Amino acid sequence: MPGLRRREVAALGDMSVEYYAELERGNLPGVSPAVMEPSPAPSGWTTPNLPTC
């Protein structure tokens, strides 16, 4: 999720930072493709304005 730190995303997903990092890298055998799909931002969240190059 753009703008969030790995530990923040892991906390939102109720998982450890280590597990999230492995998930992010695709190093978890047996994880369904649906889990690997990006999820939409929760209702009410906005994407931070990121600088453009």
Secondary structure, 3 states (H helix, E strand, C coil): CCCCCHHHHHHHCCCCHHHHHHHHHCCCCCCCHHHHCCCCCCCCCCCCCCCCC
